[in-house]
Amino acid sequence: MKTALIVTLSILTFLLVLTLFSSIIAYYMCFYNNLKGADRLVDELNTEQFKPYFDKMQSLIKEAYSVPYDEDINIKSYDGLNLHGRFYKCEGSNRYSIMFHGYKGEARRDFSGGVKENLSLGLNLYLVDQRGHGESDGRTITFGVKERLDLKRWVDYVIEKHGENIEILLEGISMGAATVLFAADFSFPKAVKGIFADSPYTTPKDITMKVAVEDMHIPRLLAYYLLSSSAFLIAHFKFDSVDARETVKNSKLPILIIHGKEDRYVPHEMSEEIQASNPNNIELLEIDGAGHAIPYIVDHETYMIAFKNFLNRIFE
């Protein structure tokens, strides 16, 4: 009896240690931003799918970094983190865009084409460093679960600073696109007029499982075990706790989604599923031949026509 108890406790201890060890590895592979503060963020874009557009991307990024901004902004998140952003003033305009970048990215890099273009369209810009990125605190990425609550703090800050009679667009790309869609069911002040999402995913679970199973060829059950345990035990969130298909269902905000049909990272079918949840309120534009988060570059004219029409529709 005593021997059996010792064996059982030994097995349980081994499984506990194995779970913790594997969760730590999964956390560092998926939920930890190892690129924060790195100077190779542009080089990270030189992938097979981006290669034909890499020179253009470098040019746009260089241009975006050269645009002067007016103010560094620091606010507190709901859980006490310091969140950083950059404010670009558009003189004489009461329209504002709060912009959320992608996974392990940086706002000026990921919105490189949009910085100058949005300013020319009469938008004041807040380029946000999401938690765990840039000059914001932390290194943990929760794929939009906690980031959507940070978004609410940014909206509150912008309204407090500029008044209730402004008009706000929420913009996101890739993980930032998911972040803005995950917030679609919030009760925002009337200043928030619409949501624009470039290349979003449906849920943190869906995208992390897709990458683990399809791209990294990890068996599905093992991938789920590793990702769910590391998200919960170390990153402190449930990776299946928010779903864009649900958050957009009852949203009163007009939503524009643009997605590349050749996206190998986030399948464009995810945007189709999101749009199908609220087809009367969500416009979806799919760009032929465009990879992940580069429809703006692949078909700039079509992209901008849709974006400008959307702005005309949501702003008074």
SEKE-462790 format. One record per atom (N, C-alpha, C): residue number from 1; x negated, y negated, z; atom name. Coordinates in steps of 0.2 Angstrom, whole numbers, plus 5000, padded with zeros to 4 digits. Example, Ala and Ser with C-alpha at 12.3 -4.5 7.8 and 13.67 -1.06 7.14 Angstrom:
<recs>
     n      X      Y      Z   atom
     1   4934   5028   5039      N
     1   4938   5022   5039     CA
     1   4934   5016   5039      C
     2   4936   5011   5035      N
     2   4932   5005   5036     CA
     2   4936   5000   5039      C
</recs>
This chain:
<recs>
     n      X      Y      Z   atom
     1   4996   5006   5000      N
     1   5000   5000   5000     CA
     1   4996   4994   5000      C
     2   4991   4994   5004      N
     2   4986   4988   5005     CA
     2   4982   4987   4998      C
     3   4980   4993   4995      N
     3   4976   4992   4989     CA
     3   4981   4990   4983      C
     4   4987   4992   4983      N
     4   4992   4990   4978     CA
     4   4993   4982   4979      C
     5   4993   4980   4985      N
     5   4994   4972   4986     CA
     5   4988   4969   4984      C
     6   4982   4971   4985      N
     6   4976   4968   4983     CA
     6   4976   4967   4975      C
     7   4977   4973   4972      N
     7   4977   4973   4965     CA
     7   4982   4968   4962      C
     8   4988   4968   4965      N
     8   4993   4963   4962     CA
     8   4991   4956   4963      C
     9   4988   4955   4969      N
     9   4986   4948   4970     CA
     9   4980   4946   4966      C
    10   4976   4951   4964      N
    10   4970   4950   4960     CA
    10   4973   4948   4953      C
    11   4978   4952   4951      N
    11   4981   4951   4944     CA
    11   4984   4944   4943      C
    12   4988   4942   4949      N
    12   4991   4936   4949     CA
    12   4986   4930   4949      C
    13   4981   4931   4953      N
    13   4976   4926   4953     CA
    13   4972   4925   4946      C
    14   4971   4931   4943      N
    14   4968   4931   4936     CA
    14   4972   4927   4931      C
    15   4979   4929   4931      N
    15   4983   4925   4927     CA
    15   4984   4918   4928      C
    16   4984   4916   4934      N
    16   4984   4909   4936     CA
    16   4978   4905   4934      C
    17   4972   4908   4935      N
    17   4966   4905   4933     CA
    17   4966   4905   4925      C
    18   4968   4910   4922      N
    18   4968   4910   4914     CA
    18   4973   4905   4912      C
    19   4979   4904   4915      N
    19   4984   4899   4913     CA
    19   4981   4892   4913      C
    20   4978   4891   4919      N
    20   4975   4884   4920     CA
    20   4969   4883   4915      C
    21   4965   4888   4914      N
    21   4959   4887   4910     CA
    21   4961   4886   4903      C
    22   4966   4890   4900      N
    22   4969   4889   4893     CA
    22   4972   4883   4893      C
    23   4976   4880   4898      N
    23   4980   4874   4898     CA
    23   4975   4868   4897      C
    24   4969   4869   4900      N
    24   4964   4863   4900     CA
    24   4961   4863   4893      C
    25   4960   4868   4890      N
    25   4957   4868   4883     CA
    25   4962   4866   4878      C
    26   4969   4868   4879      N
    26   4974   4865   4875     CA
    26   4975   4858   4876      C
    27   4975   4856   4882      N
    27   4976   4848   4883     CA
    27   4970   4844   4879      C
    28   4964   4846   4880      N
    28   4959   4843   4877     CA
    28   4959   4843   4869      C
    29   4962   4848   4866      N
    29   4963   4849   4859     CA
    29   4968   4845   4856      C
    30   4974   4844   4860      N
    30   4980   4841   4858     CA
    30   4982   4835   4861      C
    31   4982   4834   4868      N
    31   4984   4829   4871     CA
    31   4979   4824   4874      C
    32   4973   4825   4873      N
    32   4968   4820   4875     CA
    32   4965   4816   4869      C
    33   4964   4810   4870      N
    33   4962   4806   4864     CA
    33   4954   4805   4865      C
    34   4951   4810   4861      N
    34   4943   4810   4861     CA
    34   4940   4804   4857      C
    35   4945   4801   4853      N
    35   4942   4796   4848     CA
    35   4943   4789   4851      C
    36   4946   4788   4857      N
    36   4947   4782   4860     CA
    36   4940   4778   4861      C
    37   4940   4772   4858      N
    37   4933   4768   4859     CA
    37   4928   4770   4854      C
    38   4930   4775   4850      N
    38   4925   4778   4845     CA
    38   4924   4773   4839      C
    39   4919   4773   4836      N
    39   4918   4768   4830     CA
    39   4919   4772   4823      C
    40   4922   4778   4824      N
    40   4922   4782   4817     CA
    40   4930   4783   4816      C
    41   4934   4778   4818      N
    41   4941   4779   4816     CA
    41   4943   4779   4809      C
    42   4939   4774   4805      N
    42   4940   4774   4798     CA
    42   4937   4780   4795      C
    43   4932   4783   4797      N
    43   4929   4789   4794     CA
    43   4934   4795   4795      C
    44   4938   4795   4800      N
    44   4942   4800   4802     CA
    44   4948   4801   4796      C
    45   4949   4796   4792      N
    45   4954   4796   4787     CA
    45   4951   4799   4781      C
    46   4945   4800   4780      N
    46   4942   4803   4774     CA
    46   4943   4810   4774      C
    47   4949   4812   4773      N
    47   4951   4819   4773     CA
    47   4953   4821   4765      C
    48   4954   4827   4764      N
    48   4955   4829   4757     CA
    48   4961   4826   4754      C
    49   4967   4825   4758      N
    49   4973   4822   4755     CA
    49   4972   4814   4754      C
    50   4968   4811   4759      N
    50   4967   4804   4758     CA
    50   4961   4802   4754      C
    51   4957   4807   4752      N
    51   4951   4805   4748     CA
    51   4952   4801   4742      C
    52   4957   4802   4738      N
    52   4958   4798   4732     CA
    52   4960   4791   4733      C
    53   4962   4789   4739      N
    53   4964   4783   4741     CA
    53   4960   4780   4747      C
    54   4954   4783   4748      N
    54   4950   4781   4754     CA
    54   4947   4774   4753      C
    55   4945   4773   4747      N
    55   4941   4766   4745     CA
    55   4947   4760   4746      C
    56   4953   4762   4744      N
    56   4958   4757   4745     CA
    56   4960   4756   4752      C
    57   4960   4762   4756      N
    57   4961   4761   4763     CA
    57   4956   4757   4767      C
    58   4950   4759   4765      N
    58   4944   4755   4768     CA
    58   4945   4747   4767      C
    59   4947   4746   4761      N
    59   4947   4739   4759     CA
    59   4953   4735   4763      C
    60   4959   4739   4764      N
    60   4964   4736   4767     CA
    60   4963   4735   4775      C
    61   4959   4740   4777      N
    61   4957   4740   4784     CA
    61   4953   4734   4786      C
    62   4948   4734   4782      N
    62   4943   4728   4782     CA
    62   4947   4721   4782      C
    63   4952   4721   4778      N
    63   4956   4715   4777     CA
    63   4960   4714   4784      C
    64   4963   4719   4786      N
    64   4967   4718   4792     CA
    64   4963   4716   4798      C
    65   4957   4719   4799      N
    65   4952   4717   4804     CA
    65   4950   4710   4804      C
    66   4950   4707   4798      N
    66   4948   4700   4797     CA
    66   4953   4695   4798      C
    67   4959   4697   4799      N
    67   4965   4692   4800     CA
    67   4965   4690   4807      C
    68   4964   4684   4809      N
    68   4963   4682   4816     CA
    68   4970   4682   4819      C
    69   4970   4684   4826      N
    69   4976   4685   4830     CA
    69   4975   4679   4835      C
    70   4981   4678   4838      N
    70   4982   4672   4842     CA
    70   4980   4673   4850      C
    71   4982   4680   4852      N
    71   4982   4681   4859     CA
    71   4981   4688   4860      C
    72   4977   4690   4865      N
    72   4977   4697   4868     CA
    72   4982   4697   4873      C
    73   4986   4702   4873      N
    73   4992   4703   4878     CA
    73   4991   4709   4882      C
    74   4992   4708   4889      N
    74   4992   4714   4893     CA
    74   4998   4714   4898      C
    75   5001   4720   4897      N
    75   5007   4721   4902     CA
    75   5006   4727   4905      C
    76   5011   4729   4910      N
    76   5011   4735   4914     CA
    76   5016   4740   4912      C
    77   5014   4746   4911      N
    77   5019   4751   4909     CA
    77   5023   4752   4915      C
    78   5029   4756   4914      N
    78   5033   4758   4919     CA
    78   5030   4762   4925      C
    79   5024   4766   4923      N
    79   5021   4770   4928     CA
    79   5014   4767   4930      C
    80   5013   4760   4929      N
    80   5007   4757   4931     CA
    80   5001   4756   4927      C
    81   5001   4758   4921      N
    81   4996   4758   4916     CA
    81   4995   4751   4913      C
    82   4989   4749   4912      N
    82   4988   4742   4908     CA
    82   4989   4744   4901      C
    83   4994   4740   4897      N
    83   4995   4741   4890     CA
    83   4993   4735   4887      C
    84   4989   4736   4881      N
    84   4986   4730   4878     CA
    84   4989   4729   4871      C
    85   4990   4723   4869      N
    85   4992   4722   4862     CA
    85   4989   4715   4859      C
    86   4990   4714   4853      N
    86   4987   4708   4850     CA
    86   4993   4704   4846      C
    87   4994   4698   4848      N
    87   4999   4694   4845     CA
    87   4997   4690   4839      C
    88   5000   4690   4834      N
    88   4999   4686   4828     CA
    88   5005   4682   4827      C
    89   5004   4675   4827      N
    89   5009   4670   4826     CA
    89   5011   4668   4819      C
    90   5017   4668   4818      N
    90   5019   4666   4811     CA
    90   5023   4659   4813      C
    91   5020   4654   4811      N
    91   5022   4647   4813     CA
    91   5029   4646   4810      C
    92   5034   4644   4815      N
    92   5041   4642   4813     CA
    92   5046   4648   4812      C
    93   5044   4654   4814      N
    93   5048   4659   4813     CA
    93   5050   4662   4820      C
    94   5057   4664   4820      N
    94   5059   4667   4827     CA
    94   5060   4675   4826      C
    95   5057   4678   4821      N
    95   5057   4685   4819     CA
    95   5051   4688   4821      C
    96   5052   4694   4825      N
    96   5046   4697   4828     CA
    96   5046   4705   4826      C
    97   5040   4707   4825      N
    97   5039   4714   4824     CA
    97   5035   4717   4829      C
    98   5037   4722   4833      N
    98   5033   4726   4837     CA
    98   5031   4732   4834      C
    99   5024   4733   4833      N
    99   5021   4739   4829     CA
    99   5018   4744   4833      C
   100   5019   4750   4832      N
   100   5017   4756   4836     CA
   100   5013   4761   4831      C
   101   5006   4761   4832      N
   101   5002   4765   4828     CA
   101   5003   4773   4829      C
   102   4999   4777   4825      N
   102   4999   4784   4825     CA
   102   4994   4787   4830      C
   103   4994   4794   4830      N
   103   4991   4798   4834     CA
   103   4983   4797   4834      C
   104   4980   4796   4839      N
   104   4973   4794   4840     CA
   104   4971   4789   4835      C
   105   4975   4784   4833      N
   105   4974   4779   4829     CA
   105   4973   4772   4832      C
   106   4974   4767   4828      N
   106   4973   4760   4831     CA
   106   4977   4756   4826      C
   107   4981   4751   4829      N
   107   4986   4747   4826     CA
   107   4983   4744   4820      C
   108   4978   4740   4820      N
   108   4975   4737   4814     CA
   108   4973   4742   4808      C
   109   4971   4747   4810      N
   109   4969   4753   4805     CA
   109   4975   4755   4802      C
   110   4980   4758   4806      N
   110   4986   4761   4804     CA
   110   4991   4756   4800      C
   111   4991   4750   4802      N
   111   4995   4745   4799     CA
   111   4991   4740   4795      C
   112   4986   4743   4792      N
   112   4981   4739   4788     CA
   112   4984   4735   4783      C
   113   4988   4738   4779      N
   113   4992   4734   4774     CA
   113   4997   4730   4776      C
   114   5000   4732   4782      N
   114   5006   4728   4785     CA
   114   5005   4722   4788      C
   115   4998   4721   4791      N
   115   4997   4715   4795     CA
   115   4998   4709   4791      C
   116   4994   4708   4785      N
   116   4995   4702   4781     CA
   116   5001   4701   4778      C
   117   5004   4707   4775      N
   117   5010   4707   4772     CA
   117   5016   4705   4776      C
   118   5016   4708   4782      N
   118   5022   4706   4787     CA
   118   5021   4699   4789      C
   119   5015   4696   4790      N
   119   5015   4689   4791     CA
   119   5017   4685   4785      C
   120   5016   4687   4779      N
   120   5018   4683   4773     CA
   120   5026   4683   4773      C
   121   5029   4688   4776      N
   121   5036   4689   4776     CA
   121   5040   4685   4781      C
   122   5036   4682   4785      N
   122   5039   4678   4790     CA
   122   5040   4681   4797      C
   123   5036   4686   4798      N
   123   5036   4690   4805     CA
   123   5030   4688   4809      C
   124   5032   4686   4816      N
   124   5027   4686   4821     CA
   124   5026   4694   4823      C
   125   5019   4695   4824      N
   125   5018   4702   4825     CA
   125   5015   4703   4832      C
   126   5017   4709   4835      N
   126   5014   4712   4841     CA
   126   5011   4719   4839      C
   127   5005   4719   4838      N
   127   5001   4725   4837     CA
   127   4999   4729   4843      C
   128   5003   4734   4845      N
   128   5002   4737   4851     CA
   128   4997   4743   4851      C
   129   4992   4743   4856      N
   129   4988   4749   4858     CA
   129   4993   4754   4862      C
   130   4995   4759   4859      N
   130   4999   4764   4863     CA
   130   4995   4767   4869      C
   131   4998   4769   4874      N
   131   4994   4772   4880     CA
   131   4989   4777   4878      C
   132   4983   4777   4881      N
   132   4978   4782   4879     CA
   132   4975   4780   4873      C
   133   4976   4774   4870      N
   133   4973   4772   4864     CA
   133   4970   4765   4865      C
   134   4965   4763   4861      N
   134   4962   4756   4860     CA
   134   4960   4753   4867      C
   135   4963   4748   4869      N
   135   4961   4744   4875     CA
   135   4967   4745   4880      C
   136   4972   4750   4879      N
   136   4976   4752   4884     CA
   136   4973   4757   4888      C
   137   4976   4758   4895      N
   137   4973   4763   4899     CA
   137   4975   4770   4897      C
   138   4971   4774   4900      N
   138   4972   4781   4899     CA
   138   4969   4784   4893      C
   139   4969   4791   4893      N
   139   4967   4795   4887     CA
   139   4973   4800   4885      C
   140   4978   4801   4889      N
   140   4983   4806   4888     CA
   140   4988   4804   4883      C
   141   4990   4808   4878      N
   141   4995   4806   4873     CA
   141   5001   4811   4874      C
   142   5007   4808   4874      N
   142   5013   4812   4875     CA
   142   5017   4812   4869      C
   143   5015   4810   4864      N
   143   5018   4811   4857     CA
   143   5025   4807   4857      C
   144   5025   4802   4861      N
   144   5031   4798   4861     CA
   144   5036   4798   4867      C
   145   5035   4803   4871      N
   145   5039   4804   4877     CA
   145   5038   4799   4882      C
   146   5032   4797   4884      N
   146   5031   4792   4888     CA
   146   5030   4785   4884      C
   147   5028   4786   4878      N
   147   5027   4780   4874     CA
   147   5033   4776   4873      C
   148   5039   4780   4872      N
   148   5045   4776   4871     CA
   148   5047   4772   4877      C
   149   5045   4774   4883      N
   149   5047   4770   4889     CA
   149   5042   4763   4889      C
   150   5036   4764   4886      N
   150   5032   4758   4885     CA
   150   5035   4754   4880      C
   151   5038   4756   4875      N
   151   5041   4752   4870     CA
   151   5046   4747   4873      C
   152   5050   4750   4878      N
   152   5055   4746   4881     CA
   152   5052   4740   4885      C
   153   5046   4742   4888      N
   153   5043   4736   4892     CA
   153   5040   4731   4887      C
   154   5038   4733   4881      N
   154   5036   4728   4876     CA
   154   5042   4724   4874      C
   155   5047   4727   4872      N
   155   5053   4723   4870     CA
   155   5055   4718   4876      C
   156   5055   4720   4882      N
   156   5057   4715   4888     CA
   156   5052   4710   4888      C
   157   5045   4711   4887      N
   157   5040   4706   4887     CA
   157   5041   4701   4882      C
   158   5042   4703   4876      N
   158   5043   4699   4870     CA
   158   5049   4694   4871      C
   159   5055   4697   4873      N
   159   5061   4693   4874     CA
   159   5059   4688   4880      C
   160   5056   4690   4886      N
   160   5055   4686   4891     CA
   160   5050   4680   4889      C
   161   5046   4681   4884      N
   161   5041   4676   4882     CA
   161   5044   4671   4877      C
   162   5048   4674   4873      N
   162   5050   4670   4867     CA
   162   5058   4668   4867      C
   163   5061   4671   4872      N
   163   5068   4669   4873     CA
   163   5073   4674   4870      C
   164   5079   4674   4871      N
   164   5084   4679   4869     CA
   164   5087   4678   4862      C
   165   5085   4672   4859      N
   165   5088   4670   4853     CA
   165   5083   4672   4847      C
   166   5079   4677   4848      N
   166   5074   4679   4843     CA
   166   5077   4685   4840      C
   167   5074   4688   4834      N
   167   5076   4694   4831     CA
   167   5070   4698   4831      C
   168   5071   4705   4833      N
   168   5065   4709   4833     CA
   168   5066   4715   4829      C
   169   5061   4717   4826      N
   169   5061   4724   4822     CA
   169   5056   4728   4826      C
   170   5058   4734   4827      N
   170   5053   4739   4829     CA
   170   5050   4743   4824      C
   171   5044   4743   4823      N
   171   5040   4747   4818     CA
   171   5036   4752   4820      C
   172   5035   4758   4817      N
   172   5031   4763   4819     CA
   172   5028   4767   4813      C
   173   5022   4770   4814      N
   173   5020   4774   4809     CA
   173   5017   4781   4812      C
   174   5019   4786   4809      N
   174   5017   4793   4811     CA
   174   5019   4794   4819      C
   175   5015   4795   4823      N
   175   5017   4796   4830     CA
   175   5021   4789   4833      C
   176   5019   4784   4830      N
   176   5022   4777   4832     CA
   176   5029   4777   4829      C
   177   5030   4780   4823      N
   177   5037   4781   4820     CA
   177   5041   4785   4824      C
   178   5039   4791   4827      N
   178   5043   4795   4832     CA
   178   5044   4791   4838      C
   179   5039   4787   4840      N
   179   5041   4783   4846     CA
   179   5047   4778   4846      C
   180   5047   4775   4840      N
   180   5052   4770   4839     CA
   180   5059   4774   4838      C
   181   5059   4780   4835      N
   181   5065   4783   4834     CA
   181   5067   4787   4841      C
   182   5063   4789   4845      N
   182   5064   4791   4851     CA
   182   5068   4786   4856      C
   183   5067   4780   4854      N
   183   5070   4774   4858     CA
   183   5076   4772   4855      C
   184   5078   4775   4850      N
   184   5084   4773   4846     CA
   184   5091   4773   4850      C
   185   5091   4777   4855      N
   185   5097   4777   4859     CA
   185   5097   4773   4866      C
   186   5092   4769   4866      N
   186   5091   4764   4872     CA
   186   5096   4758   4871      C
   187   5099   4756   4877      N
   187   5103   4750   4876     CA
   187   5099   4744   4876      C
   188   5097   4742   4870      N
   188   5093   4736   4869     CA
   188   5097   4729   4869      C
   189   5093   4724   4871      N
   189   5096   4717   4870     CA
   189   5098   4716   4863      C
   190   5103   4711   4862      N
   190   5105   4710   4855     CA
   190   5099   4707   4851      C
   191   5094   4705   4853      N
   191   5088   4703   4849     CA
   191   5085   4708   4845      C
   192   5086   4714   4847      N
   192   5083   4720   4843     CA
   192   5088   4722   4838      C
   193   5085   4721   4831      N
   193   5090   4721   4826     CA
   193   5089   4728   4821      C
   194   5083   4731   4822      N
   194   5083   4737   4818     CA
   194   5076   4741   4819      C
   195   5076   4747   4816      N
   195   5070   4751   4817     CA
   195   5067   4753   4810      C
   196   5061   4753   4809      N
   196   5058   4755   4803     CA
   196   5053   4761   4805      C
   197   5053   4766   4802      N
   197   5049   4772   4804     CA
   197   5046   4775   4798      C
   198   5039   4775   4797      N
   198   5035   4778   4792     CA
   198   5032   4784   4794      C
   199   5035   4790   4791      N
   199   5032   4797   4792     CA
   199   5033   4799   4799      C
   200   5039   4799   4802      N
   200   5040   4802   4809     CA
   200   5041   4809   4809      C
   201   5041   4812   4815      N
   201   5042   4819   4816     CA
   201   5048   4820   4821      C
   202   5051   4826   4821      N
   202   5058   4827   4824     CA
   202   5056   4827   4832      C
   203   5052   4831   4834      N
   203   5050   4832   4842     CA
   203   5043   4833   4843      C
   204   5040   4831   4849      N
   204   5033   4833   4850     CA
   204   5032   4841   4849      C
   205   5037   4844   4851      N
   205   5036   4852   4851     CA
   205   5036   4854   4844      C
   206   5040   4851   4839      N
   206   5040   4853   4832     CA
   206   5033   4852   4829      C
   207   5031   4846   4830      N
   207   5024   4844   4827     CA
   207   5018   4847   4829      C
   208   5018   4848   4836      N
   208   5012   4851   4839     CA
   208   5012   4859   4837      C
   209   5018   4862   4837      N
   209   5019   4869   4835     CA
   209   5017   4870   4828      C
   210   5019   4865   4824      N
   210   5018   4866   4817     CA
   210   5010   4866   4815      C
   211   5007   4861   4819      N
   211   5000   4860   4818     CA
   211   4996   4867   4820      C
   212   4998   4869   4826      N
   212   4995   4875   4829     CA
   212   4996   4881   4825      C
   213   5002   4882   4823      N
   213   5004   4889   4820     CA
   213   5002   4888   4812      C
   214   5004   4883   4809      N
   214   5003   4883   4802     CA
   214   4996   4881   4800      C
   215   4994   4876   4803      N
   215   4987   4873   4801     CA
   215   4981   4876   4805      C
   216   4982   4878   4811      N
   216   4977   4882   4815     CA
   216   4978   4889   4815      C
   217   4983   4892   4813      N
   217   4985   4899   4812     CA
   217   4984   4902   4819      C
   218   4987   4899   4824      N
   218   4987   4902   4831     CA
   218   4994   4906   4831      C
   219   4994   4912   4834      N
   219   5001   4915   4834     CA
   219   5006   4911   4838      C
   220   5012   4911   4836      N
   220   5017   4907   4838     CA
   220   5018   4907   4846      C
   221   5019   4913   4848      N
   221   5020   4914   4856     CA
   221   5014   4911   4860      C
   222   5008   4912   4857      N
   222   5002   4910   4861     CA
   222   5002   4902   4860      C
   223   5004   4900   4854      N
   223   5004   4892   4854     CA
   223   5009   4889   4858      C
   224   5015   4892   4859      N
   224   5020   4889   4863     CA
   224   5017   4889   4870      C
   225   5015   4895   4872      N
   225   5012   4895   4879     CA
   225   5007   4890   4881      C
   226   5002   4890   4876      N
   226   4996   4885   4877     CA
   226   4999   4878   4877      C
   227   5003   4876   4873      N
   227   5005   4869   4872     CA
   227   5010   4867   4878      C
   228   5015   4871   4879      N
   228   5020   4869   4884     CA
   228   5017   4869   4891      C
   229   5012   4874   4892      N
   229   5009   4874   4899     CA
   229   5004   4868   4900      C
   230   5000   4866   4895      N
   230   4996   4860   4895     CA
   230   4999   4854   4895      C
   231   5005   4853   4892      N
   231   5009   4847   4892     CA
   231   5012   4846   4899      C
   232   5014   4851   4902      N
   232   5018   4851   4908     CA
   232   5013   4850   4914      C
   233   5008   4854   4914      N
   233   5003   4855   4920     CA
   233   4998   4849   4920      C
   234   4996   4847   4914      N
   234   4990   4842   4914     CA
   234   4992   4835   4911      C
   235   4996   4835   4906      N
   235   4998   4829   4903     CA
   235   5004   4826   4906      C
   236   5008   4831   4910      N
   236   5013   4829   4914     CA
   236   5019   4826   4910      C
   237   5021   4830   4905      N
   237   5028   4829   4902     CA
   237   5030   4835   4899      C
   238   5036   4836   4897      N
   238   5039   4841   4894     CA
   238   5039   4840   4886      C
   239   5036   4844   4882      N
   239   5035   4842   4875     CA
   239   5042   4844   4871      C
   240   5047   4847   4874      N
   240   5053   4847   4871     CA
   240   5059   4843   4874      C
   241   5057   4838   4877      N
   241   5062   4834   4881     CA
   241   5065   4828   4877      C
   242   5063   4827   4871      N
   242   5066   4822   4867     CA
   242   5066   4824   4860      C
   243   5071   4822   4856      N
   243   5072   4824   4849     CA
   243   5075   4818   4845      C
   244   5072   4816   4840      N
   244   5074   4811   4836     CA
   244   5081   4812   4833      C
   245   5082   4818   4832      N
   245   5089   4820   4829     CA
   245   5094   4818   4833      C
   246   5093   4819   4840      N
   246   5098   4817   4845     CA
   246   5098   4810   4847      C
   247   5092   4806   4847      N
   247   5092   4799   4849     CA
   247   5095   4795   4844      C
   248   5094   4797   4837      N
   248   5097   4792   4832     CA
   248   5105   4793   4831      C
   249   5107   4799   4834      N
   249   5114   4801   4833     CA
   249   5119   4795   4834      C
   250   5119   4792   4840      N
   250   5123   4787   4842     CA
   250   5120   4780   4842      C
   251   5115   4779   4839      N
   251   5112   4773   4838     CA
   251   5116   4768   4834      C
   252   5116   4762   4836      N
   252   5120   4757   4833     CA
   252   5115   4753   4828      C
   253   5108   4754   4829      N
   253   5103   4750   4826     CA
   253   5103   4753   4818      C
   254   5102   4748   4813      N
   254   5100   4751   4807     CA
   254   5093   4753   4807      C
   255   5092   4759   4803      N
   255   5086   4762   4803     CA
   255   5084   4764   4796      C
   256   5078   4762   4794      N
   256   5075   4764   4788     CA
   256   5069   4768   4789      C
   257   5069   4774   4786      N
   257   5063   4779   4786     CA
   257   5060   4780   4779      C
   258   5054   4779   4779      N
   258   5050   4781   4773     CA
   258   5045   4787   4774      C
   259   5045   4791   4770      N
   259   5041   4797   4771     CA
   259   5038   4800   4764      C
   260   5032   4802   4764      N
   260   5029   4805   4758     CA
   260   5031   4812   4757      C
   261   5033   4814   4751      N
   261   5035   4821   4749     CA
   261   5029   4826   4749      C
   262   5023   4823   4749      N
   262   5017   4828   4749     CA
   262   5014   4827   4756      C
   263   5017   4826   4761      N
   263   5014   4825   4768     CA
   263   5013   4832   4770      C
   264   5006   4833   4771      N
   264   5004   4840   4773     CA
   264   5004   4840   4781      C
   265   5004   4835   4784      N
   265   5004   4835   4791     CA
   265   5010   4835   4795      C
   266   5015   4830   4793      N
   266   5022   4830   4795     CA
   266   5026   4831   4789      C
   267   5029   4837   4789      N
   267   5033   4838   4783     CA
   267   5039   4833   4782      C
   268   5040   4831   4776      N
   268   5045   4826   4775     CA
   268   5052   4829   4776      C
   269   5053   4835   4777      N
   269   5059   4838   4779     CA
   269   5062   4836   4786      C
   270   5057   4834   4790      N
   270   5058   4832   4797     CA
   270   5062   4825   4796      C
   271   5060   4821   4792      N
   271   5064   4815   4791     CA
   271   5071   4816   4788      C
   272   5071   4821   4784      N
   272   5078   4823   4781     CA
   272   5083   4825   4786      C
   273   5080   4829   4791      N
   273   5084   4831   4797     CA
   273   5086   4825   4801      C
   274   5082   4821   4802      N
   274   5083   4815   4806     CA
   274   5089   4811   4803      C
   275   5088   4809   4796      N
   275   5093   4806   4793     CA
   275   5100   4809   4793      C
   276   5100   4815   4792      N
   276   5106   4819   4792     CA
   276   5110   4819   4799      C
   277   5106   4817   4804      N
   277   5110   4816   4811     CA
   277   5114   4810   4811      C
   278   5113   4805   4807      N
   278   5116   4799   4807     CA
   278   5116   4795   4800      C
   279   5119   4799   4795      N
   279   5118   4797   4788     CA
   279   5121   4790   4786      C
   280   5126   4788   4790      N
   280   5129   4781   4788     CA
   280   5124   4775   4791      C
   281   5120   4777   4795      N
   281   5116   4772   4798     CA
   281   5109   4772   4797      C
   282   5107   4777   4794      N
   282   5099   4778   4792     CA
   282   5098   4779   4785      C
   283   5094   4775   4782      N
   283   5092   4775   4775     CA
   283   5085   4779   4775      C
   284   5085   4783   4770      N
   284   5079   4787   4769     CA
   284   5076   4786   4762      C
   285   5070   4784   4762      N
   285   5066   4784   4755     CA
   285   5060   4789   4755      C
   286   5060   4793   4751      N
   286   5055   4798   4750     CA
   286   5051   4796   4744      C
   287   5044   4796   4745      N
   287   5040   4794   4740     CA
   287   5036   4800   4737      C
   288   5037   4801   4730      N
   288   5034   4807   4727     CA
   288   5026   4806   4727      C
   289   5023   4811   4728      N
   289   5015   4811   4728     CA
   289   5012   4808   4733      C
   290   5015   4806   4739      N
   290   5012   4803   4744     CA
   290   5011   4808   4750      C
   291   5005   4807   4753      N
   291   5003   4811   4758     CA
   291   5005   4808   4765      C
   292   5002   4810   4770      N
   292   5004   4807   4777     CA
   292   5003   4800   4778      C
   293   5008   4796   4779      N
   293   5007   4789   4781     CA
   293   5004   4785   4776      C
   294   5004   4787   4770      N
   294   5001   4783   4764     CA
   294   5006   4781   4759      C
   295   5013   4782   4760      N
   295   5017   4780   4754     CA
   295   5016   4772   4752      C
   296   5014   4768   4757      N
   296   5013   4761   4756     CA
   296   5008   4760   4750      C
   297   5003   4764   4750      N
   297   4997   4764   4746     CA
   297   4999   4768   4739      C
   298   5002   4773   4739      N
   298   5004   4777   4734     CA
   298   5009   4774   4729      C
   299   5014   4771   4732      N
   299   5019   4768   4728     CA
   299   5021   4761   4732      C
   300   5017   4756   4731      N
   300   5017   4750   4735     CA
   300   5024   4746   4733      C
   301   5025   4746   4727      N
   301   5031   4742   4724     CA
   301   5037   4745   4727      C
   302   5038   4751   4726      N
   302   5045   4754   4729     CA
   302   5045   4754   4736      C
   303   5040   4755   4740      N
   303   5039   4754   4747     CA
   303   5042   4747   4749      C
   304   5039   4742   4746      N
   304   5040   4735   4748     CA
   304   5047   4733   4746      C
   305   5050   4735   4741      N
   305   5057   4734   4739     CA
   305   5061   4736   4744      C
   306   5060   4742   4746      N
   306   5065   4745   4752     CA
   306   5064   4741   4758      C
   307   5058   4740   4760      N
   307   5056   4736   4766     CA
   307   5059   4729   4766      C
   308   5058   4726   4761      N
   308   5061   4719   4760     CA
   308   5069   4719   4760      C
   309   5072   4724   4757      N
   309   5079   4724   4757     CA
   309   5081   4726   4764      C
   310   5078   4730   4768      N
   310   5080   4731   4775     CA
   310   5079   4725   4779      C
   311   5074   4721   4778      N
   311   5073   4715   4782     CA
   311   5079   4710   4781      C
   312   5081   4710   4774      N
   312   5086   4705   4773     CA
   312   5093   4708   4776      C
   313   5094   4714   4776      N
   313   5100   4717   4779     CA
   313   5100   4716   4787      C
   314   5095   4717   4790      N
   314   5095   4717   4798     CA
   314   5095   4710   4801      C
   315   5091   4705   4797      N
   315   5090   4698   4800     CA
   315   5096   4694   4797      C
   316   5098   4690   4802      N
   316   5104   4685   4800     CA
   316   5101   4680   4795      C
</recs>
